């Protein structure tokens, strides 16, 4: 079965660029995500991490 797929892919001109492009997109996405995560403000992360257990907030569904 792989031979049929390989034969079909070899007949397409310029198909060798697709694996390179997909690897480049994959790499750039995760590098950008890593930069975004490590540059996020520490104060904001602390605030977000305490959000679920913060008792000073109003309940989501207050009883009437």
Order of alpha helices (4+ residues) and beta strands (2+ residues): alpha-alpha-alpha
